[in-house]
Protein backbone atom coordinates (compact mmCIF):
# COMPACT_ATOMS: atom_id res chain seq x y z
CA UNK A 1 0.00 0.00 0.00
CA UNK A 2 1.52 3.32 -1.06
CA UNK A 3 1.55 6.23 1.38
CA UNK A 4 -0.44 9.36 0.60
CA UNK A 5 1.43 12.41 -0.71
CA UNK A 6 0.70 14.26 2.55
CA UNK A 7 2.28 11.55 4.70
CA UNK A 8 5.24 11.17 2.35
CA UNK A 9 5.87 14.93 2.50
CA UNK A 10 5.55 14.90 6.31
CA UNK A 11 8.11 12.11 6.55
CA UNK A 12 10.61 14.21 4.61
CA UNK A 13 10.15 17.33 6.76
CA UNK A 14 12.49 18.07 9.64
CA UNK A 15 9.62 19.42 11.74
CA UNK A 16 5.94 18.91 10.96
CA UNK A 17 2.64 19.32 12.80
CA UNK A 18 1.33 16.16 11.11
CA UNK A 19 1.10 13.11 13.34
CA UNK A 20 0.22 9.49 12.81
CA UNK A 21 -2.73 7.95 14.60
CA UNK A 22 -3.10 4.23 15.20
CA UNK A 23 -6.66 2.95 15.01
CA UNK A 24 -7.29 -0.42 16.67
CA UNK A 25 -10.39 -2.48 15.91
CA UNK A 26 -11.02 -5.53 18.10
CA UNK A 27 -13.77 -7.96 17.05
CA UNK A 28 -15.13 -11.18 18.52
CA UNK A 29 -18.15 -13.33 17.71
CA UNK A 30 -19.54 -13.11 21.26
CA UNK A 31 -19.41 -9.30 21.42
CA UNK A 32 -22.41 -7.22 20.44
CA UNK A 33 -20.21 -4.43 19.08
CA UNK A 34 -16.60 -3.96 18.06
CA UNK A 35 -14.09 -2.17 20.29
CA UNK A 36 -12.69 0.85 18.42
CA UNK A 37 -9.66 2.56 19.99
CA UNK A 38 -7.45 5.46 18.91
CA UNK A 39 -3.99 6.50 20.08
CA UNK A 40 -4.72 10.20 19.58
CA UNK A 41 -7.19 12.68 21.03
CA UNK A 42 -7.79 14.10 17.57
CA UNK A 43 -11.07 15.82 18.38
CA UNK A 44 -13.62 16.33 21.15
CA UNK A 45 -16.49 13.86 20.74
CA UNK A 46 -18.86 14.44 23.69
CA UNK A 47 -18.99 14.79 27.47
CA UNK A 48 -19.46 11.67 29.59
CA UNK A 49 -23.04 11.51 30.90
CA UNK A 50 -22.06 10.39 34.41
CA UNK A 51 -18.88 12.35 35.11
CA UNK A 52 -19.17 15.24 32.67
CA UNK A 53 -15.57 14.66 31.55
CA UNK A 54 -14.80 15.32 27.88
CA UNK A 55 -14.34 12.24 25.69
CA UNK A 56 -11.87 12.53 22.84
CA UNK A 57 -11.17 10.29 19.88
CA UNK A 58 -10.83 10.03 16.13
CA UNK A 59 -13.61 9.77 13.56
CA UNK A 60 -12.45 7.81 10.53
CA UNK A 61 -14.66 6.66 7.65
CA UNK A 62 -17.80 7.24 9.74
CA UNK A 63 -16.62 5.14 12.72
CA UNK A 64 -15.79 6.70 16.10
CA UNK A 65 -12.57 5.46 17.71
CA UNK A 66 -12.27 6.39 21.39
CA UNK A 67 -8.96 7.79 22.63
CA UNK A 68 -7.12 5.59 25.11
CA UNK A 69 -3.53 6.26 26.21
CA UNK A 70 -1.62 3.37 24.64
CA UNK A 71 2.03 2.34 24.74
CA UNK A 72 3.57 -0.52 22.85
CA UNK A 73 6.61 -2.74 22.61
CA UNK A 74 8.00 -3.89 19.29
CA UNK A 75 7.40 -7.49 18.20
CA UNK A 76 9.82 -10.12 19.37
CA UNK A 77 11.99 -12.03 16.92
CA UNK A 78 12.19 -15.72 17.68
CA UNK A 79 12.44 -18.86 15.58
CA UNK A 80 10.25 -20.82 17.99
CA UNK A 81 7.19 -18.57 18.02
CA UNK A 82 5.44 -16.03 15.79
CA UNK A 83 6.24 -12.34 16.30
CA UNK A 84 4.43 -10.90 19.31
CA UNK A 85 3.89 -7.24 20.16
CA UNK A 86 2.86 -6.07 23.63
CA UNK A 87 0.41 -3.22 23.97
CA UNK A 88 -0.47 -1.53 27.28
CA UNK A 89 -3.54 0.66 27.45
CA UNK A 90 -5.13 2.74 30.15
CA UNK A 91 -8.09 0.99 31.72
CA UNK A 92 -9.21 3.80 34.01
CA UNK A 93 -12.60 4.16 32.31
CA UNK A 94 -13.09 0.36 32.19
CA UNK A 95 -13.47 0.58 28.43
CA UNK A 96 -11.58 -2.59 27.47
CA UNK A 97 -11.86 -5.09 30.35
CA UNK A 98 -15.60 -5.82 30.11
CA UNK A 99 -14.96 -7.12 26.60
CA UNK A 100 -11.88 -9.12 27.57
CA UNK A 101 -13.73 -10.80 30.45
CA UNK A 102 -16.33 -12.43 28.19
CA UNK A 103 -13.83 -13.92 25.73
CA UNK A 104 -14.14 -17.68 25.45
CA UNK A 105 -11.63 -20.12 23.93
CA UNK A 106 -11.20 -18.06 20.75
CA UNK A 107 -9.32 -14.80 21.06
CA UNK A 108 -10.48 -11.57 19.44
CA UNK A 109 -9.27 -10.55 16.00
CA UNK A 110 -7.44 -7.24 15.79
CA UNK A 111 -7.00 -4.86 12.89
CA UNK A 112 -4.49 -2.02 13.21
CA UNK A 113 -4.65 0.92 10.81
CA UNK A 114 -2.45 4.00 10.67
CA UNK A 115 -3.96 7.30 9.52
CA UNK A 116 -2.83 10.92 9.55
CA UNK A 117 -4.56 13.08 12.17
CA UNK A 118 -5.41 15.71 9.54
CA UNK A 119 -6.81 13.18 7.04
CA UNK A 120 -8.28 10.37 9.18
CA UNK A 121 -10.39 8.95 6.35
CA UNK A 122 -7.27 7.96 4.39
CA UNK A 123 -5.72 4.76 5.70
CA UNK A 124 -1.96 4.88 5.23
CA UNK A 125 -1.08 1.37 6.45
CA UNK A 126 -3.29 -1.52 7.49
CA UNK A 127 -2.42 -4.69 9.43
CA UNK A 128 -5.57 -6.83 9.22
CA UNK A 129 -6.60 -10.04 10.94
CA UNK A 130 -4.11 -10.32 13.77
CA UNK A 131 -4.93 -12.20 16.97
CA UNK A 132 -5.00 -11.13 20.57
CA UNK A 133 -2.69 -13.76 22.06
CA UNK A 134 -3.06 -13.07 25.78
CA UNK A 135 -4.53 -10.40 28.02
CA UNK A 136 -3.82 -9.27 31.58
CA UNK A 137 -5.53 -6.37 33.32
CA UNK A 138 -6.04 -4.63 36.62
CA UNK A 139 -7.87 -1.48 37.72
CA UNK A 140 -5.46 0.88 35.96
CA UNK A 141 -3.95 -0.92 32.95
CA UNK A 142 -4.78 -3.62 30.43
CA UNK A 143 -1.88 -5.34 28.67
CA UNK A 144 -2.46 -7.46 25.59
CA UNK A 145 -0.16 -9.35 23.26
CA UNK A 146 -0.87 -9.16 19.55
CA UNK A 147 0.37 -11.92 17.28
CA UNK A 148 0.30 -12.42 13.55
CA UNK A 149 -0.22 -16.16 13.73
CA UNK A 150 -1.08 -16.87 10.12
CA UNK A 151 1.46 -19.69 9.68
CA UNK A 152 -0.06 -21.83 12.43
CA UNK A 153 -3.40 -21.83 10.60
CA UNK A 154 -1.97 -23.00 7.28
CA UNK A 155 -2.23 -26.71 6.46
CA UNK A 156 1.02 -28.64 6.38
CA UNK A 157 1.67 -30.96 3.42
CA UNK A 158 1.27 -34.58 4.34
CA UNK A 159 4.00 -35.72 1.96
CA UNK A 160 7.73 -35.19 2.13
CA UNK A 161 9.39 -33.55 -0.83
CA UNK A 162 11.59 -36.44 -1.97
CA UNK A 163 12.71 -37.40 -5.51
CA UNK A 164 10.35 -40.40 -5.59
CA UNK A 165 7.26 -38.16 -5.37
CA UNK A 166 8.57 -34.92 -6.91
CA UNK A 167 11.29 -35.79 -9.45
CA UNK A 168 11.18 -32.41 -11.23
CA UNK A 169 12.25 -30.60 -8.08
CA UNK A 170 15.57 -32.42 -8.11
CA UNK A 171 16.59 -32.16 -11.78
DAWOTA-V640886 format. One line per field, one symbol per residue. phi: phi as a letter, one per 40 degrees, with the letter a starting at -180 (. if undefined). A space follows every 50 residues. Layout:
BEGIN
phi: ???
END
This chain:
BEGIN
phi: .cccdcccccccccbaccacbcbbbbbaccccaccbbbcbccacbabccc cgccbbibbbfgbbbccbcbbbbcccbaccacdbbbbbbcbccfcccdcc cccccccccbbbbbbcccbccbccbbbcfcbccaabaacbbbbbbbbbcc ccccccccbccbdccbcccbc
END
